[in-house]
Amino acid sequence: MSYPVRVDATLQEGLSRWLWLVKWLLAIPHYVVLALLWVAFVVLSLVAMVAIVFTGRYPRPLFDFNVGVLRWTWRVGFYAYGGLGTDQYPPFTLEERADYPAHLEIAYPEHLSRGLVLVKWWLLAIPHYLVIAIFLGGGFYAGSNRDRFDPGPASGGLIGLLVLIAAVVLLFTGSYPRAVFDLVLGMNRWVLRVAAYAGLMTDEYPPFRLDMGGTDPAGGVLVMGGPAAPPAPPAPPAPPARGTWGAGRVVAVVAGALLALTSMGLLAGGGALRLMDSSLRDADGYLMSSTTTYESPGYAVQTESFVLDNGSARLDLPQRWLGTVKVTADAQTPNGVFVGVAPTGDVRDYLRGVARSTVVDPFGDGDRPTYTFVDGGSPRAAPSDETFWTESASGPGRQTILWEPESGDWTLVVMNGEGTTPVAVDVAVGATVPILDDVALGLLIGGLTLAVGSAVLLFLALRRRSGAPG
């Protein structure tokens, strides 16, 4: 009945009646470190997946690190609200500690299935995810997103409830109920077996069995328990000691993992921008918004004023960022359409006292624009008769303006061609955005640079050291 994941723990005698009330505070340094370690765990698991697909082997340095993360997580959970089984503060190390009452070991697999690695962590493990969702409650994420799998201290579910019951009993009696301890250990053992399976560390399917008690009856790896640990059943010898995980190596792995995640984000962003730049432009090379209908019971629909600023006299940021702006307008009434852009001061003078709507949110509620409406009379003249417009177009059918943006305070206005009421116009806005290609290229170069830095950092941290065991 041997299983390659062994989880042991010893219930400490003479537990403090009150310390559990503040362990959430005392464990915060561990929670911070574990958050970073789990980032590295996810990244290294992805690297290991690729390695297994091509070689059938889990790279040993990656395996040792990820086992260490699970071991650290289990120790913190046992100390805090995944067990409350000890008042001995967890050590800050990935290594096995014989003097600590919680232990986890996983037998290193010499060979792993190249096919199973693609499906076991999400498809084959689903039945187990359903079970441990009951155990962990709100602390369980593996069923919906493997990258967020964290079998750490429970934040709810059956384990959390039982640990709370044990804590209350401990507070009033000074004794942790042994039956509750055995059941909590059995459920945590189930969770950690599934974590190892989902983490690609074994092909052996976790048993649907609640192995209760502090000593793992199905463990297949020899673990040195604490002084009061009951004797473990016969098991194969432990693997020889490998290179130790000092603080420097751990920090280097975490830093490399963070660089890897950042590089993936930059590469994804750069790739998305390149795709947008190459496939979402219209026939004239403009990136256009979807067409939206703007309406007003008055005589005009205007945007809120927008300010473009060069930043300095030597820069031309509006044109550098936006390029040429394109606005198309199609009237939904038989009176034609007018579209124009002008300095905000001139628009304000023209529309003073005129019934009009100002677009507050172009997307609004349910993709319908929201407006503020000001009641008033009709404009002094048809919009096309005014000369203050920087760019404008008027007439039946679709009208288009092309505007080279400059520094200043601007407002865009659409009206009926003769300045009549009501207004209903289909509008689309776009620009050439010449800087988009430069931004995409910068993101791709930055992502590749960080990827190389991550690979070098992880290689130096994970490589076998000459003269050191393993």
N, C-alpha and C positions, 0 to 999 in steps of 0.2 A: 504493500500500500504506500510505497515511497513516492513523494512528490518533490520536484526539484526546488520548490520554494519552501523554506523553513522559517517560521515565525514563532519565537519563544518569548516569554515574559514571566517575571516573578513578582508576585504581589508583595509589596514592602510591608513589613510589620511596623506597627506604631505610626501610621500615617497621621499627619496633623489634621485636626478637626476643621481648621479654618483656612489653611493655606490655599485650598482649591478656589476660594473666593477671589483670589488675586492672581491666579496663574495666567489668566488672560493677559494681564499686564506684564508679568514676568517673562512670558513667552514671546512678547512682541519682537525682540531682536531675532529670535529664530524664525518668526513668520516673515520678517523682512528678507533674511538670507534665503529662506526656502522659496520665496517668490522669484528670486533671481535664479536659484538652482533649478527650479522647474522650467524656466525659460531655456536654460541649457539642456535640461532633460529632453524637452520637445525637439530642439534643434538636433541634438545628437541622435535621437531616435529616428528622425528623418534621414540623417546621414547613414545610420545603421541599416535602415530599410533599403536604401540604394545598394549598400555593400552586400546585404543578404541576397538581394535579387541577382546580383552579378557573381557572387562568390559562394553563397550558401553559408557564410560565416558571419557572426556578429563580432566586429573588431573588438579585441579584448580590452583595450584602454577605454573605449566608449562603454563597454559592458560594465567594467569596474566602476566607472563614474556614476552611471545610472543606478546601479545597485546601491551605491553609496547615498544617492539622493533618496531612494526609497527607504533605506535604513535610517537616515536622518529624519525623514518624515515620520516614520514609525516611532522613533524615540520621542519626538516632540508630541506626537499624538498620545502616546502612552503616559507622558508626564502631564499633558494638559487634558483637554476635554474629549479625547478619543479613548481615554482609559482612566485617568486619575489614579494610576496604579503605583506611582512612586512620587516622592518629594525630592528625589535626587535630580538636580538640574541637568538637562541633557548636554552632552559635550558638543562643541562646535567642530565636528569632524565627520568625514565620510567613512572613516575606517570603523571596523568592528571594535567594540570596547567590551572586553570580558568583564569589567567591573561595573557595567551598567546593566540594570535588570531587564532591559528590552533588547532583543536580538533579531536580526534578519539576515539570512544568507540565501543566495540563489546559485545553484550549480551551473557552471559555465557550459553551454551546449557546444559540442565540437562541430555540429552541423545543424542547420535549420533549413526547413523547406522554403524554396524560392517562391513557390506558388502561394502557400499559406500566408506568407508575410503580407500579401496584398489584401487579404480578406479577413484575417482572424481578429484584427484590432477593432473592426467596425461591424462586420457581418456575423461572424461566428460567435463573438462575445455578447451579442445582444441579449440572449437569455440571462446571462450573468448580470448584465447592466440592469435588467429589470429587477433582479433580486437585490442587488446592492443599492439600488435607488431607494428601496425600503429601509435598508440599513443606514444610509447616509442622509437621506432626505434632501434638504436644500444644499448640502455640501457636495452633491453629486452632479457631475457635468459630462461624464464620459459618454453617455448614450447619445448626446446631441453634438458633441464636439470633442474629438480625441485630444486636440491640442490643449484642452483645458482640464484634462483628467488630473485630479489631485485627490489621492486617497488619504489626505491628512486629517487633522482633527475635525470631527463631525460637527456640522453646524445645524443639525436637526436629525430627523429620522429616528429609527429605533435605537441606534447606538447612543445618540445624544440623550434620548429619554432615559435609557437604562443607567447611563453614567450620572445623570442628574439625580435619579433615585438613589444610587449608591452614595452620592455626595451628601444628600440630605440625611441618609442613615448614618454616614460617617460623622456628620456634624453633631448629631444627637447621641450617638452611642459610642463613637470613637472606633468603630469597626467597619471595614468594607465588607459587604456581604459576599462570601466566597462564590455562591452560585451565580450572582450577577457578574462577578469578575470572570468566571469561566465562560459565560455566555458572551460577554463583551469581547473577550479574547477570540472566541470562535468566529464572531462576525468580522472583527478586524482582520483575522487570518484569511477569511474568504475574500475580503476586499483587496488585500495585498497580493494574494495569488492572482486575482483578475488583473490587478495593476501590472504585475510582471508579464502576464500573458499578453495584455494589450500593449505593453511596452516592448513586445517582440523578443523577450528574453527566453522564451521556451515555446516549443510546439506542443507540449503536453497540455491537453485541455484541462482547465481547473475542475476539480470534482464538485458535484452538487452535494456537498456534505459539510455539515457544521462540526468541525473538529474543535471541541471546546477544551478548556484547560490551558494552563500556562505553558506546558510542554507540547510542542507540535507532534502529534502521533503519526503524522504522515510526512514529516520532514525528511529530506534526503541529504542534507548537508550537516556535517557536524558543527555545532555551535557551542562555544564556551559560555555557559550561563554564569549568572552572578553567584555569590557565595551560597545563597539559600535556594538556588534553582534545583529542582528535582532532577534525578539522573535522566539523560536523554536516551532514547532507544538506539541500538546499534545503527551506525550509518557509515557511508563511505568516508574516507579521510578527506579533510578539507583541502582545497587546492593550495599550492605553495603561495607564500606571501608574495605580493607583487609590489611594484613601486608605490610608495606611500603618497597620500594625497595631502600635501601641505597646503597652507593658506595661499601661497603663491600660485600653485598649480590650479587650485579651485578658482581663484580670482581670474586667472588667465582663461580658463574654460568658459566661465560666465561672460567675461568680456568678449571672447570670441563668438559666443552664441548671440550676444546682443548685437555685435557687428553684423553677424549673419542675418538676423532678423531685419536690421535696418537696411542692409544691402538688398534683401528681397523686396522690402517696401519701395526702395528707390527704383529698383529695376522694374517692378510692376507699374509704378507711377510713370516712369519714362516710357515703358512699352505702351501703356494706355494712351499717353499723349501722342506718341508717334502714330498709333492706330487712328486716333481722332484726327490728327493732322493730315493723314493720307486718305481717309475714307469718309469723313463726315463733312467735307467741304462741298459746296454747290458747284455748278459748272463754271462759275466765275472765280472760284477759289476762296469763297467766304465761308466761315463757320457761322451758320445761321441758327437762331432759336426756332422753336416750333411756332406756328402761326396761332395767334391769340386774338379773340374778338374783344375790342374795347368799345364800351357804350356809354352814352351820357344823355340824359333828358335835356341837357343844355346845348350850348353851341360849340363846345370844344372839349377834348380830352387832352390833358397835359401830364407830363411826368413831373415828379418833384425835381427841383433843381439838382444838378450834379456838377461837382467841381473837379476840374482837371488841373493838375499842378505839375509843372516841369521839375520842381525841386530846386533848380538853379538855372541861371541864364544859359549855361553851356549844355544843358540837357534838353532833349525833346521827348520826354517820357510818354505823353499821350500817343504820339504817332509810333513811337518805338514799341509800345505795348499793344496798342489797338490796331495800328496801321490805318487802313481806310475803313470807315464805318458805313454799313449799308442798311437802309431802312426801306422796306416795302410795305405799301398800304393798299388794301382793296376795299372800296366802299360797299356797304351792305344796303345802301339807300340809292335811289335814282338820281341823286344830286351830285354825283362825282365825289372826289376826295381831295383833300389837301393835306400834305405832310411837310413839316418844316422844322428846322432847328435854328435857334437863335440865342443870343445872350439873354440870361434870365431877366435882367432889368427891362429890356425891350419887350419881352413877352408879358411881363407883369403890367407894363403900361398899356399894352394893347388889350389885354383881357381884364383890366380893372373895371369892375361893375358888370362883367359879362357872366351869364349863367354857364358854369363849367364844372367838370369833374377832374380831380387830380388823382392819379394812380398812386395808391399807398403801398400796395403789394401786388405785383404783376401775377403772382401765383395764387394768392388769396386762399379761400376755402374751397377745396375740391377743384383746384386749378382754375377757378374763376377769379378774375382780378377784383380787388377791393379798392374802393374810392372814398374820397371825401368830396361832397358836392356843395358848391356855393351858388346860391340863387342870384339871379340878376337879369339884365336885359340882353339885347343883341349887340354884337361888335360894331364898331364905328364904320367898318368897311369889310369887304370880302378879304380873306387872308392873303389871296394872291395879289391884291392891290398894294400890299404893304411892301416896303423896300428894306426893312431891317433884317430880314431872314438871311442867315449865313448860307444855308442851302434849303431849297424848297422845290416841291413839284405839285402840280395841280391838274386835274382833268378826270375824265371818265376812265373806268377800268383800273388796272394796277398802276400805281405810281411809285417810283423809286428815287431815292436820293442817295448820293455818295458824298460822304463828308470826311474831310481830313481834320481830325480833332486837334484842337489847340488848347493851350492853357487858358482857363477862364471858368465862369459860372454859366452853365448852359441848361436849356429846357427844350424838350421835344414836344411838338404839338401836332395833333391830327384833328381835322375838322371836315365838314362837308365843303365841297368846292366853292359854293357861293355863300358859305357862312350861315347855313340854315340849321334848323333843329328838327328832330333829334339826330345824334351822331351814333353811327354803328360802323366800325371799321375793323377789318382783319389786318393785323400788323405782325411782321416778323423783323427782327433786328439781328445783325451779325457784323463781323469784322474780319479782316484778314489775319490779325493777330500774328505778326511776323516773329515775335519773340518765342512763340510756342515751340518751334523747332529747336531753338537754342536751349530752352528750359528742358525739353525732353532729352536732348543730347547730354546736358549737364547731369541730369538725374541718372542716365545710363552709365556715364563715366564714373560718377560718384558711387553708384551701386557696384560696379565692377571693381573699383578701387577698394571699397570696403569688403567685398567678397574675397579679394586676394588677401587683404589684411586679416580677415577672419580665418581663412584657411591656414595662413602662416602661424597665427597665434594658436589655433587649435592643434596644429601639427606639433608645434614646439611643446605645448602643454601635455599632449596625449601620447607622444612618442615614448617608446621604451628607452630608458636611460642606460647608457653603457655602464657596466659595473654595478647596476642595481638589479635586484631580483625582479623578474617579470618585465 
